[in-house]
Amino acid sequence: MVMTAAEAQTPSLRELAEQSNAWPFEEARKIVARLKKTPKDVVIFETGYGPSGLPHIGTFGEVARTTMVRHAFRVLTGDSIKTRLISFSDDMDGLRKVPDNVPNRDMMASHLGKPLTRVPDPFSNEYPSFGAANNARLRAFLDRFGFAYEFVSSTDYYCSGRFDETLLRMLAAYDRVLAGAPRDLLAVPADLAAHRHRVAGADDRAQRRQRHGGLCRPGYE
């Protein structure tokens, strides 16, 4: 099919994106510039959710804004680089106060300070914890608006040992981090490297519960 002269002069969507002053495209161009220095096969966009309360318009806004930047990035790159959007739930945060809009507030008050996935579900017996109940509400909320995302639970990551290697690196470099040492401080000393491999190979759930202070409940391992 032959293009007309007018069509040939019409800027492509990608060209328009490269010139756009809209905020999502400005942010996406920053990511493209970073990738020119440090190429990656996958770019991960991430939002955070604290399930100490019910999802609300702020929750929607955070995922919507991140989705806009992700879309702008895909347009700028011609969708040539794989992207993921992770909605990360900080469900191991402690319950600092009892929300005003939940039932069984007296019961919840007796669990102040505990991780949200150790606080009983005040709404029903449908979920193993307050954190799990709110995580389910978050996912239903995002699904209702058709967001494309991957849900991740902090409890799942901690209790599966997924954070172990990074935690060991930070513990090994604790003093240097406080002193503002450069990024190469994250190299793991030999003694901790050996311990890391022992931890990574520990598949027994009881061992993992003990290692994480007993915070890993059944159903979150």
C-alpha positions in Angstrom: 0.0 0.0 0.0 1.5 3.4 -1.1 1.4 6.2 1.4 0.0 9.6 0.4 2.2 12.7 0.7 0.2 13.8 3.7 0.7 10.4 5.4 4.4 10.5 4.7 4.7 13.8 6.5 2.6 12.7 9.6 4.9 12.0 12.6 4.8 8.4 13.9 3.6 7.7 17.4 7.1 7.1 18.5 8.3 10.4 17.1 5.5 12.2 18.9 6.4 10.4 22.1 10.0 11.5 21.8 8.9 15.2 21.6 6.1 15.0 24.1 6.3 17.2 27.2 3.8 15.0 29.0 5.1 13.8 32.4 4.9 10.0 31.6 7.0 10.5 28.5 9.5 12.7 30.3 10.0 10.0 33.0 10.2 7.2 30.4 12.9 9.1 28.4 15.0 9.1 31.6 14.7 5.3 31.7 15.7 5.0 28.1 18.7 7.2 28.7 19.8 5.0 31.7 19.5 1.9 29.5 21.9 3.3 27.0 24.5 3.4 29.7 23.4 0.1 31.4 21.4 -2.1 29.0 18.9 -4.5 30.5 16.8 -7.3 29.0 13.9 -6.5 31.3 12.7 -3.3 32.9 10.8 -3.6 36.1 8.3 -1.0 37.2 7.1 -1.3 40.8 4.4 0.2 43.0 4.0 -0.3 46.7 1.0 -0.9 48.9 0.7 -0.9 52.7 -2.2 -3.3 53.6 -2.7 -1.7 57.0 -5.8 -0.1 55.4 -8.3 -0.7 52.6 -7.3 0.2 49.0 -8.3 3.7 48.1 -7.9 6.4 45.4 -4.3 6.9 46.3 -3.6 3.2 45.7 -5.3 3.6 42.3 -3.3 6.7 41.5 0.1 5.0 42.2 -0.6 2.1 40.0 -2.2 4.3 37.3 0.8 6.7 37.2 3.3 3.8 37.0 1.2 2.2 34.2 1.4 5.4 32.3 5.2 5.6 32.5 5.4 1.9 31.5 3.2 2.5 28.5 5.2 5.6 27.5 8.4 3.5 27.8 7.0 0.8 25.5 6.0 3.4 22.9 9.5 5.0 23.0 11.3 1.7 22.6 8.9 0.2 20.1 8.1 -2.4 22.7 11.5 -4.0 22.0 12.4 -4.4 25.7 10.4 -6.6 28.0 8.7 -4.8 30.9 7.0 -6.0 34.1 4.9 -4.1 36.6 5.0 -5.4 40.1 2.6 -4.4 42.8 4.5 -5.0 46.0 2.6 -5.4 49.3 4.5 -4.5 52.4 2.4 -6.9 54.4 5.1 -7.6 57.0 4.8 -4.0 58.3 3.7 -3.7 61.9 0.1 -2.7 62.7 0.7 0.8 64.1 -3.0 1.6 64.8 -6.4 0.2 64.4 -8.2 1.6 61.3 -11.5 3.3 62.0 -13.3 1.5 59.2 -12.9 -2.1 60.3 -15.0 -4.3 62.6 -13.7 -6.1 65.7 -11.4 -3.2 66.6 -10.9 -4.4 70.2 -9.5 -7.6 68.9 -7.2 -5.8 66.5 -6.0 -3.5 69.3 -4.6 -6.6 71.1 -2.3 -7.2 68.0 -0.8 -3.8 67.7 2.9 -4.0 66.6 2.5 -7.4 65.0 3.2 -7.9 61.2 0.0 -7.4 59.3 0.1 -11.1 58.2 0.1 -12.1 61.9 -3.0 -10.0 62.7 -6.3 -12.0 62.4 -8.8 -11.0 59.7 -11.4 -8.8 61.4 -13.9 -9.1 58.6 -14.4 -12.9 58.5 -12.6 -16.2 58.6 -12.1 -16.2 54.8 -8.4 -15.1 55.0 -5.6 -16.2 57.4 -4.8 -12.6 58.3 -5.7 -8.9 58.1 -2.8 -8.4 55.6 -4.0 -11.3 53.4 -7.6 -9.9 53.5 -6.4 -6.5 52.3 -4.1 -8.0 49.7 -7.1 -9.8 48.2 -9.0 -6.5 48.2 -6.1 -4.8 46.5 -6.0 -7.4 43.7 -9.7 -7.3 43.2 -9.6 -3.5 43.1 -6.8 -3.5 40.5 -8.4 -6.2 38.4 -11.6 -4.3 38.3 -9.8 -1.5 36.4 -8.0 -3.9 34.1 -4.4 -3.1 35.2 -1.7 -5.5 34.0 0.5 -6.3 37.0 2.2 -9.0 39.0 1.3 -9.1 42.7 4.1 -9.8 45.2 3.8 -10.3 49.0 6.6 -9.2 51.3 5.8 -12.1 53.6 6.1 -14.5 50.7 9.5 -13.1 49.7 10.9 -13.1 53.2 9.7 -16.5 54.2 10.8 -18.2 50.9 14.3 -16.9 51.5 14.3 -14.8 48.4 15.7 -11.8 50.3 18.4 -13.8 52.1 21.3 -13.1 49.8 20.6 -9.3 49.7 20.2 -9.2 53.5 23.5 -11.0 54.0 25.2 -8.6 51.7 23.8 -5.6 53.6 24.8 -7.2 57.0 28.3 -7.8 55.7 28.5 -4.2 54.6 26.6 -2.5 57.4 29.4 -0.3 58.8 30.5 0.7 55.3 26.9 1.5 54.3 26.7 3.9 57.2 30.0 5.4 56.2 28.8 6.0 52.7 31.1 3.6 50.9 30.7 3.1 47.1 28.5 0.4 45.6 31.3 -2.2 45.4 30.9 -2.6 49.1 28.2 -5.2 48.3 30.8 -7.8 47.5 30.1 -10.7 49.9 33.1 -11.9 52.1 34.0 -15.6 51.8 32.7 -16.6 55.2 29.3 -15.0 54.5 29.2 -16.4 51.0 29.5 -19.9 52.4 26.7 -19.1 54.8 24.6 -17.8 52.0 24.9 -21.1 50.1 23.9 -23.0 53.3 20.8 -20.7 53.7 19.9 -21.0 50.0 19.9 -24.8 50.3 17.8 -24.9 53.5 14.4 -26.2 52.2 13.0 -27.2 55.6 10.1 -24.9 56.5 10.7 -25.1 60.2 14.2 -23.9 59.7 13.0 -21.0 57.6 10.5 -20.0 60.3 13.2 -20.1 62.9 15.6 -18.1 60.7 12.9 -15.4 60.2 12.0 -15.1 63.9 8.9 -17.2 63.7 7.1 -14.7 61.5 6.4 -17.1 58.6 3.0 -18.5 59.1 1.6 -21.6 57.3 0.3 -20.5 53.9 3.0 -17.8 53.5 6.0 -20.0 52.9 
